[in-house]
Every structure is written in C-alpha cells, then in structure tokens.
C-alpha cells in the first residue's frame, strides 16, 4: 500500500463560463491511514474535490493522484458516497447488497455490509424506493464499507441521520479505519462531530485551500489568547505574529495567531478547539493559509504579517 492516499499539485476545476471556478491552485498531501475532515461553507469546493478524487470528473488544471495513480486507475480501491446517494430504486435491500458482492468479488465483506444495513431495523426485502432518507444513507454506507476500500470518500454522509444513528455509523467508520487502515475523507458542516473522530483537516474556503495537515499539529501551531486592547496595545503586541483573527470586546482583545516569537506579555492563553480554529479562518479569508506536509508548506507560512484591524463587539 502507498504511503500517500491523495496528492494534489496546483489542482483547479472550472465549470465553463457560467459554472465558474470551483477550485483554485490546491496543493496538498494526505498521508494514508488518516481520517480527514473536509470542511468549508456551502459552495467552497468540497464536493468538487471529492468528485475529482473519485475520478468522476477531470481537473481543469494541475494534477491529482489517488493511492499513487490517477483516480481513474484506482476506482476499484476506493469507495465514494455522494450527497444524493444514488441507488437502484427498484431493487430490494438484499438485492442491493448482492449487487455489491457481485461487483466486488475479491474484497466484499458481507458481514460488515449486512451489519451496517440492517442495524437500523431495515427490512432486507424492502425496496430502495420505499426507504426513508436515513435508511438510504445507511444502505449506501453499507455498500461502501462492504467493498473494504483503501480510501473512503464521504460527502456529507450523516446529514439526514438522527443523532443516535450518526453516533453508531461514525463508530462503524472509525472501527473500519482502525482495523483495515482505511483512509477516510469526510465532509461535514458539524465540526464538533468531527473533532473526536478525525486526525487530519482539509479546510476549503472560496475554492482555495486554507488549512491542511494533522489536526494536532495545526492546533499546536496556533495560539488563542486574550490581552489588553487599549491604546493600540493589542496591535503592537501582535505585530511579530501571523494573526488570523483579532476581536475586541470591551477593554480586551482576543486573537488567534501563529506565534512568530515569544507570546505577548500579559496575555492569557485560552483553550483552542478545532471548531474555533476553523471558524476563525473562515471568517477571515485574507488570513494566510497553512498547508503542512507538502512542498509548498513553507511558501504558505510567512514569518509574520500585520495584525488585521480588530472589530468591536458590543458588550452588555
């Protein structure tokens, strides 16, 4: 097995004049065996990136390789579950699983597929067209996991599931990753749901890669702290650092920054969560990106930049 699951260099995708540009100059490397959260607002390019990795569309510029080869050559080693989860409506649940076995005779795991499909009380003889959205999702994930792929691509897989089903299926995904070393890339808007499950992050905003790397490393390289805001003290203290976001509340400034030297004196560090890191970068698209683990990593991390003008929050 290759040590790299997905590698992109200068990757871009356009959809004609009216469709616009979905991805711009994305360069990153996703090591094999990671569980990666793919996050970003609607229209950011997440679905386009997953479709490119699945070999369903071709880049307009740059390159992408999956498991060491072009995506079209590795489809038998990958599984992709799209947002609309296309299934044959006239087939029964049992017939759908038999189809999965017929299409993947060398790798099919019937026990896993059956366990995922029937875990929600699904009738094996029910036709797909009669299933609720949540049960269709469960069946699509059963097909994907039954294939025992080396790379599993999931586009908003849990959106129509209730909290209990989400917890159960997330557990099945994590067990698959741990047991088989499967690389998982999963897009979602529920960042807090991904924080306990994922160890890698791909953050896309406005078609560009904002953050990429192991989550622990990204959190370590950022600092969230609070300090005095009066008389330009905040801007002066942040000057040596790469500031992502700066917010003023009353007499204090709270800033997220990448240290360019010793921390500002008299500033108090605060706990930084993945959700806070992601939201700060999305609120400030002008903040410099940080891409770890690629040849371009050094170029995306300048030594320092001036602190952005803080905005004033209303206080009671």
N, C-alpha and C positions, 0 to 999 in steps of 0.2 A: 504494500500500500504506500502511496506517495505521502510525503510529509506535509504537503500543501493541498488543501481542499479547493480553494478558489484563489486565483491570482488575476488581477486586472491591472492593465497599464494604459493610462490615457483613455479610459473607456468612456465612450459617449454614445448617446442614442437620440436620434431625431425622428419625428413622425411627419415629415413633409412640412409645407408652409403653415397649414392650419393647425396641425397637431403640436407644433412647437418642439422644443428640445427638452427631453425628459432627464437626461443625464449629461454631465459635463466633466470631462477630464478626470475620471475617478481612477486612482491608483491605490491599490491595497493588496495585502496578502492575508488570507485566512488560513491559519495552520489547521491541519487535520485533527479531528478529535475534539474540537471546541463546540460549545453550544453558544451560538451567536445571536444576540438580539439585534434585529434590524428595525430601527425606529426612525420616525420623522413624521411631519404633518401629512395630511392628505395631499396628493399631487407632488410629493417630494421626489418620487422616482423609485420607491421601494419595490413596487410590483414590476416595474421595468427591469430592475436589477435581477430579481428572481427569475423573470422570464428569460433573460439573457443567460443566466447560469444554467437554466433548464434546457437551453438550446431551442427554445420556441421562437426566438427572434434573433437576428444578427446585429452586431454593433454597427453603428454608423461611422465610428472612428475608434481607434485603439484596439486592444485585444483583451480577451478573457479566456482563461483556461480553467478547466474543472478536473480535478484529480489528475493533473499533469497533461491533459489533452484538450483539444477543442470540445465544447459541450456536446456537439452532435455525435461524438465518438464515445461518450461516457454515459449516455442515457440509460443504459442497462445497469449502471452502477448508482444511479440517482433516482430519487422519487420527489415528485412535486405535487403539492396540494394548493390549488389556486383558490381565490376568494369565492368563486361561483361553484367550486367543487363539482365539475361535470361528471355525471354518472348516467348509465343507461336506464331511463325511467321504467322501461317495460320489464326489466329483469327483477327477480327476487333478490333478497339479501344473500341467500345461499348461492344462487346462480352468479351473483357478482363476485363472491369470494372464489368460486370455482374458476371464473374467468381470470382472476388474479393468479391463481395457481397455474392455469394453462399458459399464461403469458410469462411466468417466471418459474419455469420448472426446476431450475438448478438452485434457486435461492429461497423459494417460498416457505414461509413459516406459518403453517396452517393453524397451529395452536395460538400463536400471538394474534393473528388476524381474527380468529373466532372470538378470542377473549375480549379484544377491543370492540368488535362489532356488537356482540351480544351483552356487553357489560351494562348497557342502559336499558335492558329488558326488551331489546329489539327482537321481533319475531323473524326467524330465518325465512319464513315463507311470505313475508310481506313484500310487496313490490316497492321498488325505489320511489315511484311517483307518489306513493301514499305516506312516505316518511316525512316527519317534521324536519325543519332546518337543522335542529340539533342532532337528530339521528342520521341525517345525510352526512353531516360533518363527521360523526363517529365512524360511519361506513367508509368515507374517503380516507380517514386516518388509518383505518384497519387495512385498507389496500396498500397504503404507503408503507406501513410498518411491516406488513406481511412480506413485502418484497425484500426486506433486510438490506436496505441500501447503504452504501458507504456515505452518501450525502443526502440529507433530507431537507428539502426546501418547502417552507410553510408560509403561505401568505394569509395573514390574519386568521389563523386556524380556529381560534377559540371564540370568535366574535358572537356566535349565536348559541353558545352553550351556557347553561346555568352554572353558578359558582361551584357546585359540587362536582358536576361533570368536568368542568375545567380543571379542577384540582386532581381528579382521577386520571384524566388523559395526560396532564402535564407530568404526573408521576410515571405513566407508561412511557412517555418520551424520554424522561431522564433515565429510566431503567434501561431503555434501549441504548442510549448513548453510553452508559456505564458498562453494559455487558458486551456490546459489539464494537465500541469505539466509534460509533456513528457520529459524523459531523452534522450538526443541525443549525440551520439558519431560519430564524422565525421572526416574522414581522408582527408587530402588535402596537396598539396605542396605549395599552395598560402597562406602563413602565414598571410600576411597583410589582406587578405579577411576574415580570421577567427577572427582577433583581435577584431573587433567591434561586433562580434556575440557570441563569446564563453566566458564562465566564468571559464572554467576548462581546464587544459592541461595534456595530456599524451604524453611525448616525448620519442621515442624509437630510439636507435642507436645501430647497430650491435647486434640486438636481445635482448638488455638489456634496462631496464627502466632507463632513465637518469633524467627526471623530472616528477613529478606528484603532482597535487594539484590545488587549486583555483588560477587563474592567478594573481589576485591582491596580494595574499599572496606571490606567487613566485617572483613577481616584487619587493615587499617590502623587501624581504629577500636578494635581490641582489643590489649592488651598481655599477654604471658605473661612473668612474671618470678619470680625466687627471691630471698628475703631472710631476715633473722633472725626467729626465731619466739619467742624468749624474752621473758618479762615483758611480754606484750601488745604487743611491738614490731610484730608483723605487723598486728594490728587497727588500731593507731594509724597506721601508715604508709598503710594502705588507706582510711582514713576519708574523704579527699577524693574518692575514686574510686568508680565504679559497679562493684562486684565481682560477677562472675558465679560464680566458684568459688574456694575457698581450701582448700588441703590442707597439712597439717603432716606432715613426715617428719623425725623426729629433732629437730634444732635449726633446721631450715629450714622456711619456708612457701613454697609455690609457688602463685601466684594468677594467675587470668585476670581482667582488669578493663578497663574503658573509662576512660581517664585523664580526671580532672577537674581537672588541673593538672600541675605538674612531676612526673616519676616519683619514686617513693620513693627517698630517698638510700640508698646502699649496697645497692641491689637490682640483680641481674644480669638483663638481658633474655635471653629464650630464643626460639628459632625457634618460630613458631606455624603449624601446619598446619591445613588445613580440617577434617580429622578430629578434631583436638584441640579446635577451636572448637565443632564440632557436639556432640561428646560432653560437653563441659563444660556446654553449655546444656541438653542432655537430662538430665544428672544433677541439674541444679538448676532445676526448673521454676518456682521462685519468683523466679529472676533476671529483671530487667526485660527485655522484648523490645526488639528494634531492627528497625524497618521503614524502609528507605530508599526514597526515590522516590515517596512517597505523601503526601497532605495530612496524614495522621496521624503522619508520621515524628517530628515534634517532640514530640508527645504521648507517644510510646513511649520517649523517651530523657530521663529525669530527669537533673538535673545531677549528683547523686550519691546514694548510698544507703549505709547502714551495711554494713560487711563482714559476711557471714554467719559464724557460728561455725565455725571450721576443725575438720575432723575429723582424728583422729590415725591415721596409717598405721603399721602395725607395721614395724619395721626389724630386719634381722638383727643 
